[in-house]
Amino acid sequence: MILPTKGIAADRALLTIGARIIEELDEAATVSGIWYLVRHGKSEDRDAPPLTFDWFVLALDLLYATGAIQHGPANTLRRAR
């Protein structure tokens, strides 16, 4: 689930989704703002199956647990410094 396996493609692994989130997170944003950026942003692969919100939230949880993202002002998330 975190890494690609025989049952989970590389583009569906949480680390891959987390990398897409970090790539889009140039400045502090709300969860819904990050969701929009990841779904419609520059890194979107048109051939990949659509990302579901539950996988997106799991990737956010992974990034937060590893210290890659932090709380920002006004309930926003930002890259860790």
C-alpha positions in Angstrom: 0.0 0.0 0.0 2.8 2.4 0.9 5.1 1.0 -1.8 4.1 -0.6 -5.1 3.4 -4.4 -4.9 2.1 -7.1 -7.1 -1.5 -5.9 -6.3 -0.9 -2.2 -6.3 0.5 -0.4 -9.3 3.3 2.2 -8.9 1.0 5.1 -9.7 -1.4 4.0 -6.9 1.2 3.6 -4.1 0.9 6.1 -1.3 4.5 7.3 -1.8 3.7 8.1 -5.4 0.5 10.0 -4.5 2.4 11.7 -1.7 5.1 12.8 -4.2 2.3 14.3 -6.4 1.0 16.2 -3.4 4.4 17.6 -2.4 5.0 18.6 -6.1 1.8 20.6 -6.1 2.2 22.1 -2.6 4.2 25.3 -3.4 2.5 27.3 -0.7 0.2 26.7 2.2 -3.2 25.4 1.1 -6.3 23.9 2.6 -7.0 20.2 2.2 -9.7 20.9 -0.4 -7.3 23.2 -2.2 -4.6 20.5 -2.3 -7.2 18.0 -3.5 -8.1 20.3 -6.4 -4.5 20.9 -7.3 -3.6 17.2 -7.3 -6.7 16.3 -9.3 -6.3 19.1 -11.9 -2.6 20.0 -11.6 0.4 19.8 -13.8 1.4 16.3 -12.6 -1.9 14.6 -13.5 -1.3 11.6 -15.8 -4.3 11.4 -18.1 -3.9 7.7 -18.6 -4.0 6.8 -14.9 -7.2 5.9 -13.2 -8.7 8.8 -11.2 -7.4 9.3 -7.7 -10.1 8.7 -5.0 -10.4 10.9 -1.9 -9.7 8.1 0.5 -6.3 7.4 -1.1 -5.6 11.1 -1.2 -6.2 11.4 2.6 -4.1 8.3 3.3 -1.3 9.9 1.4 -1.7 13.1 3.4 -1.6 11.0 6.6 1.6 9.4 5.5 3.2 12.7 4.7 2.1 14.2 8.0 3.3 11.1 10.0 6.7 11.2 8.3 7.1 15.0 8.9 7.0 16.0 5.2 4.0 18.4 5.7 3.0 20.5 8.7 0.1 22.6 9.9 0.2 26.1 8.6 -1.9 29.2 9.6 -5.7 29.1 9.3 -6.0 25.3 9.1 -3.7 25.0 6.1 -1.0 22.5 5.3 2.4 23.3 4.0 5.7 21.6 3.2 7.9 21.0 6.2 10.8 23.3 6.6 
